[in-house]
Structures are given as structure tokens and as C-alpha cells.
Amino acid sequence: MLAAVLLSGLLSLCNAAAAPQPVRDYLLLGGPTDEPTPHRACAPYMLRGQRQQLDIPAPEGGWSGQPQALDIFNVYAGEVSIRHGDREICGNMGDARTRDSRFRAGIGMVTVPRAGSLEPIHVSWATPLKERWGPTLRLGAPSPVQQRDTARLLVRTACVAVALALALSALMGFLTSRDRIFLVYVGACAVFVLWQAVLGGLSGYPEPWFPIGVDSAWWLVGLTACAQAVLLPMLWRLNAGDRAWPRSRGVVSAVSGALFAVALLVPWMDWTLLGWTSDVLEAAHFTGCMAALLAGVWAWSRSDRWASIGLVALAPFLVMIVADLARAQWLLAHRVEALQLGVTWLLMMAAYALNQRLGNLREQRDQMRQLADTDALTGLPNRRAGLRELGVQIERARAEGAPLVIGFLDIDLFKEINDRHGHETGDAVLQAVAGALRGALRGRDEVFRMGGEEFLLLLPGAPRDVAAARLQQVGRRITEAGVALQVDGLALTASIGLAQWRPDHDDLAGLLRRADHAMYGAKRAGRDRVMDGEQLDAVRPL
């Protein structure tokens, strides 16, 4: 039967090899369309107001007859018009539907001039709010121009995506720590996301999802004021300004509040006042960065390790300020990407500082928990920790079916030791016993100080006879520890009660009670010994 199946499979493979069949594995979406290319014609109302114009001349000897791509980016407000021959299109950054889909981060057009034609390409745009904030134009072959345009879109989108991811991470941090500073960070990320979306045109891509309409300049200035209201205090705090000058917190809060107030007043400003406000915001940014730099350098000189984070976060803004003062051409060409990358870098450094803060909070919480669960004199876990761990070990023994033995230890005649030798010697005895118990631990064994001169030992996994032998050794170590104290007349011994957990009879309190009764049985039997709880049960009726 098996041979027949193998033979049939071999014949099938041979037939397939002899007559190969085409593989039809694809998915076709959409269908034919009669929708025209999404170029929007220019209407007179689109070109109202003050505008600047540029005629891009043909090269010497005329156009070559090859396709020419013109991409216009870093457009912060208004409509852009491109005209060549009988073609004219208009587009704006607030609505990607008005732009050629081949250009994703700018407004562009591909035209094919007649070979030898000298007709220029005519471009016009709204007058910028201030100097050096005009658009950047790139002319060339369609493929490289479009590839550069796509690269700009990827950078802008990546910066927004990183801000959103950092906001989600901070939200998780708040849910973990309940520290409101994480919510403040989430709000800062939200402001920066909206600001970047309007600045880079992502608010209109692929369709408008943020309703800026024709008021993009007003939205940009208003969101810039909000971004400055968040950015400047963040830089000041990261550079340890609030720690170096605590009184500056009020000033920084007042500046932040004033910037938010400016953002609320922006919708009622005319074009001239809007431009003046933009200049004021730029001056505020320059002043805030310089103040943060001075604070960071001062704190760093005083070995404040946090200041280095602030200086690193500030570095991109300082580079842009120097480049702007030097009128660097690269900043004109990549201002949007530079601003977004600078803000993203700041958010990453702030997130690093928040993670450090969260780590410190967790460390402090662990320290407080450890202090709450630790006996201050001996350094052993205290009664609360012992009871909690005993409950865990009982559940584990029930689940694994393994034995669990506990020992309840009491230092013999401890009151007499205090009365005769003093409380300082009594404390030294407790510390010596704790050290002896630690030294006697093996594997999963644990020891706790239950209070006074009483200690609890947990011996999970050890059979009764093995546990009894270990507790006998514990008693000998305690006697040796007493000798090592070299106190005249001090004879240190301990009485230990042993009890094994019985799955069908004992709960936590019952197990402890049997061990405690066994310990008192050891004392009645003459002290300095280990008494088994079952042996005590056997002799109790007598």
C-alpha cells in the first residue's frame, strides 16, 4: 500500500515537471477610472493678497525637450501657483488633494517644454511672514526630484511617529507610577505632533484631518507659540535651571503662560501683527535656548550629571541658531526637517530623563518596601515578611507535593542576659544569633526575626529527619557564636520547635502554633535542644 502511494506521488511530480502550469497568485484591487489627474486650476481668489513671483528661465539654447520636474517645499502659508505654457496649477500644504500625487512633501509639477523653447516656468507664492522663511524650489529630472521629495516625507512622518510612540510609552509610565509628570509629557508630545503636522504639511496628507483650511499661517504661529510654551520650560528643567535657581520656576511658568496667551490671541491678529508675533517667538526661542545653555554649563561645572542630558537635548537647537545667524543655505533647504528632528531629539532626551525618574521611583519604592520588611537591628526579614513568605511556601508545597518543615527558635534565658550583661550585650547576642542563622542556611532555606528573641526558619523541600539535623546544627552554631562574643559568664543556647506542614490539617496559623508549642516543649525539657512537634503531640497526654 505504501509503495503504491509513493509511486503515485512520483508519477504526479513527473507529470508536473513535464507540463508546468502557470502560477496565478495575485490580488487586484480597484478598477478603471475616468477621474482626471488631481491638478487644481487656479481661481482668482486663491491668488489674492501679497505674493512673490519668480520666472525660472530656460537654459541657454532653450529647453531640451525632456520632462522637467519642479518641486516647491518649505511652504508655510498660502497657495502656490505653477504655470508653464497653457498649464497652470495651484496647491497648498494643508490639503494634499490639491497637489500632484507624485510630490508628497511639496507642491510640484512635471512639464515637458518643447525642445528649444525659451518660455520660463512661472511660480508665485504668498509673501512669507518674515525673512528667510520663503519656499525652497528644486528643478530637475522627475525621478531624482521625486525621490528627494519622498525622503522628506519619510523624515517628517518618522518624527511624528516617534513622538506618538514616546507619548504612548509615557502613558504606560503614568499607569505604572501614577506620577503626573508623565501626563505632562504626554501633553507636550500632543502639542509637538500637531505643530509638526501643520509645519510639514502632514495635517493635509492624504486628506485634511486637521482643519486649518486657508488659515495655515495663523495655525502655524499659534501652534508655534504653544510649542515654545512647552519647549522652553522643558529645556530649562533638563538643564537643571530649576534646581540651580529655584525661584526661576515662577518666572518660567509666567513665560509659558504668556506664550499660551499669545496662542489664544493669534486668531484675531492681522497679517502684519502675525509677522511681528512670529519675530517675537523667534527671539523668545533664542533667549530661552541661551538661558538654558548657561544653566546647563553652570550645573555641569558643579558635577550635576543630569545637566549633561539637557545639554545634549539643547545641541540641535544651538546648531540651528548658529546656522541661521550664519545664513547657512542647508538650513533654508531643510528647515522643516531640522526643526522636526530637533524636537524629536528633545522628546527622546526628555523620555530618557523620565525613564531615569521612573527607575529612581521604583528604587525608592523597593528601598521603602525593604525597610518595611527588614528588622533594623539584625538585618533579617521581619515578622511581616516571614508570614508572607510562609504563606508562599505553603502554597508551593501544596502545588508541588513537597515537604515543608519550619523551625521556631527562641534564645534561652534572654531576659537574664539583658539583666545581667546589659542591653548592649543583648543586642550583640541578637546580631550574633542572626549571623549564625544566616551561616546555617542552605539552598532555599530562609530565616526571619519574629520579634524579641524569637526567630523563624523555613526549610522547604527537606524531609523531617534532614530538617531536624539542620536545626541541631543551628543550635550548635548559636552556642559557638556566644563563645565568640567573649563575654564573661555568657552561655548562649536556643530552644527550637520543629513542625512539618500537614496538607490535610494545617493552615498557616496552625503550622506556626504547632512549632511554637514544640519550642516551649523544648524549654520544658531542659532548653538547648530541638523538639519535634509530633513527638510533643505524642507525649502531651502524659
Long-range contacts (C-beta under 8 A, 24 or more apart in sequence): 37-100, 38-97, 38-98, 38-99, 38-100, 38-101, 39-87, 39-89, 39-100, 39-109, 40-89, 40-90, 40-91, 40-98, 41-88, 41-89, 41-90, 42-79, 42-81, 42-83, 42-88, 42-89, 42-90, 43-90, 46-79, 46-81, 46-90, 47-79, 47-81, 47-90, 47-124, 49-78, 49-126, 49-127, 49-271, 50-126, 50-127, 50-271, 51-78, 51-124, 51-125, 51-126, 51-127, 52-124, 52-125, 52-126, 52-127, 52-128, 52-134, 53-122, 53-123, 53-124, 54-122, 54-123, 54-124, 54-137, 55-120, 55-121, 55-122, 55-123, 56-120, 56-121, 56-122, 56-123, 56-137, 56-139, 57-118, 57-120, 58-113, 58-117, 58-118, 58-119, 58-120, 61-116, 62-113, 62-115, 62-116, 62-117, 62-118, 63-113, 63-114, 63-115, 63-116, 63-117, 63-118, 64-115, 65-112, 65-113, 65-114, 65-115, 65-116, 66-112, 66-141, 67-110, 67-111, 67-112, 67-141, 67-142, 68-110, 68-111, 68-112, 68-113, 68-121, 68-139, 68-140, 68-141, 68-142, 69-108, 69-109, 69-110, 69-139, 69-140, 69-141, 69-142, 69-145, 69-146, 70-108, 70-109, 70-110, 70-111, 70-121, 70-123, 70-137, 70-138, 70-139, 70-145, 71-103, 71-106, 71-107, 71-108, 71-137, 71-138, 71-139, 71-145, 71-146, 71-148, 71-149, 72-106, 72-107, 72-108, 72-123, 72-125, 72-135, 72-136, 72-137, 73-105, 73-106, 73-107, 73-135, 73-136, 73-138, 73-149, 73-152, 73-336, 74-106, 74-134, 74-135, 74-136, 74-332, 74-333, 74-335, 74-336, 75-106, 75-107, 75-125, 75-135, 75-201, 76-128, 76-129, 76-133, 76-199, 76-216, 76-217, 76-220, 77-126, 77-128, 77-129, 77-216, 77-217, 77-220, 78-125, 78-126, 78-214, 78-216, 78-217, 79-125, 79-126, 80-107, 80-123, 80-124, 80-125, 80-135, 81-122, 81-123, 81-124, 81-125, 82-107, 82-108, 82-109, 82-121, 82-122, 82-123, 83-121, 83-122, 83-123, 84-109, 84-111, 84-113, 84-119, 84-120, 84-121, 84-122, 85-111, 85-113, 85-119, 87-111, 92-204, 92-214, 92-216, 93-200, 93-201, 93-204, 93-216, 94-198, 94-201, 94-203, 94-204, 94-208, 94-212, 94-213, 94-214, 94-216, 95-204, 95-207, 95-208, 96-201, 96-204, 96-205, 96-206, 96-207, 96-208, 97-204, 97-206, 97-207, 97-208, 102-142, 102-146, 103-146, 103-149, 104-149, 104-150, 104-153, 104-205, 105-149, 105-150, 105-152, 105-153, 105-156, 105-200, 105-201, 106-149, 106-152, 106-201, 108-145, 108-146, 108-149, 110-142, 126-217, 129-217, 129-221, 129-271, 129-274, 129-275, 129-278, 130-275, 130-278, 130-279, 130-282, 132-324, 132-327, 132-332, 133-278, 133-335, 136-332, 136-333, 152-336, 152-337, 153-205, 155-337, 155-340, 155-341, 156-196, 156-200, 156-201, 156-202, 156-336, 156-337, 156-340, 157-202, 159-196, 159-340, 159-341, 159-343, 159-344, 160-193, 160-196, 160-197, 160-202, 160-340, 162-344, 162-347, 162-348, 163-189, 163-192, 163-193, 163-196, 163-343, 163-344, 163-347, 164-189, 164-193, 166-347, 166-348, 166-351, 167-193, 169-351, 170-351, 170-354, 173-354, 173-355, 173-358, 176-358, 177-358, 177-361, 177-362, 179-357, 179-358, 179-361, 181-354, 181-357, 182-354, 185-350, 185-351, 185-354, 187-230, 188-230, 188-234, 188-347, 188-350, 189-347, 191-223, 191-226, 191-227, 191-230, 192-227, 192-230, 192-343, 192-347, 194-223, 195-223, 195-224, 195-226, 195-227, 195-343, 196-340, 196-343, 198-223, 199-223, 199-336, 199-339, 199-340, 200-336, 200-337, 200-340, 215-267, 217-271, 217-274, 218-266, 218-267, 218-269, 218-274, 221-266, 221-269, 221-274, 221-277, 221-278, 221-281, 222-263, 222-264, 222-266, 222-267, 223-263, 224-278, 224-281, 225-259, 225-260, 225-262, 225-263, 225-266, 225-277, 225-281, 226-259, 226-260, 226-263, 227-343, 228-259, 228-281, 228-284, 228-285, 228-288, 229-255, 229-256, 229-257, 229-259, 229-260, 229-263, 230-256, 231-285, 231-288, 231-343, 231-346, 232-256, 232-259, 232-284, 232-285, 232-288, 232-292, 234-346, 234-350, 235-288, 235-289, 235-292, 235-310, 235-313, 235-314, 235-317, 235-346, 236-288, 236-291, 236-292, 236-295, 237-310, 238-292, 238-296, 238-306, 238-309, 238-310, 238-313, 238-314, 238-349, 238-350, 238-353, 239-292, 239-293, 239-295, 239-296, 239-299, 239-307, 239-310, 239-311, 239-313, 239-314, 240-295, 240-296, 240-299, 240-304, 240-306, 240-307, 240-310, 241-291, 241-292, 241-295, 241-296, 241-299, 243-299, 243-304, 243-306, 244-295, 244-298, 244-299, 245-295, 255-284, 255-288, 259-284, 285-317, 286-321, 289-314, 289-317, 289-318, 289-321, 293-318, 306-353, 309-349, 309-352, 309-353, 310-349, 312-349, 313-345, 313-346, 313-349, 313-350, 315-345, 316-341, 316-342, 316-345, 316-346, 317-342, 317-346, 375-449, 377-427, 377-430, 377-431, 377-449, 378-430, 378-431, 378-433, 378-434, 378-449, 379-434, 380-434, 380-437, 380-438, 380-447, 380-448, 380-449, 380-455, 381-446, 381-447, 381-448, 381-449, 382-448, 382-449, 382-450, 382-451, 383-448, 383-449, 383-450, 383-451, 385-448, 386-448, 386-449, 386-450, 386-456, 386-458, 387-508, 389-446, 389-448, 389-458, 390-456, 390-458, 390-508, 390-511, 390-512, 391-508, 393-458, 393-460, 394-501, 394-506, 394-507, 394-508, 394-511, 396-460, 397-460, 397-501, 397-503, 398-503, 402-460, 402-461, 403-460, 403-461, 403-462, 403-463, 403-464, 403-500, 403-501, 404-458, 404-459, 404-460, 404-461, 404-500, 404-501, 405-459, 405-460, 405-462, 405-463, 405-464, 405-467, 405-498, 405-499, 405-500, 405-501, 406-456, 406-457, 406-458, 406-459, 406-498, 406-499, 406-501, 406-511, 406-512, 406-515, 407-456, 407-457, 407-459, 407-467, 407-471, 407-474, 407-496, 407-497, 407-498, 407-515, 407-530, 408-450, 408-454, 408-455, 408-456, 408-457, 408-496, 408-497, 408-499, 408-512, 408-515, 408-516, 408-518, 408-519, 409-437, 409-454, 409-455, 409-456, 409-457, 409-474, 409-494, 409-495, 409-496, 409-497, 409-519, 410-453, 410-454, 410-455, 410-494, 410-495, 410-496, 410-519, 410-523, 411-453, 411-478, 411-492, 411-493, 411-494, 412-492, 412-493, 412-494, 412-495, 412-523, 412-527, 412-528, 413-527, 414-452, 414-453, 417-490, 417-492, 420-489, 421-487, 421-489, 421-490, 425-485, 425-487, 425-490, 428-485, 428-487, 429-482, 429-485, 429-490, 429-492, 432-478, 432-481, 432-482, 432-484, 432-485, 432-492, 433-478, 433-481, 433-492, 433-494, 435-481, 436-474, 436-477, 436-478, 436-480, 436-481, 437-474, 437-477, 437-478, 439-477, 440-470, 440-473, 440-474, 440-477, 442-470, 445-470, 456-512, 456-515, 457-496, 464-498, 464-500, 464-532, 467-498, 467-500, 468-498, 468-530, 468-532, 471-496, 471-498, 471-530, 472-530, 475-528, 475-529, 475-530, 479-528, 493-527, 493-528, 494-528, 495-519, 495-520, 495-522, 495-523, 495-527, 495-528, 495-529, 495-531, 496-522, 496-529, 496-530, 496-531, 497-521, 497-522, 497-530, 497-531, 497-533, 497-536, 498-530, 498-531, 498-532, 498-533, 499-533, 500-533, 500-534
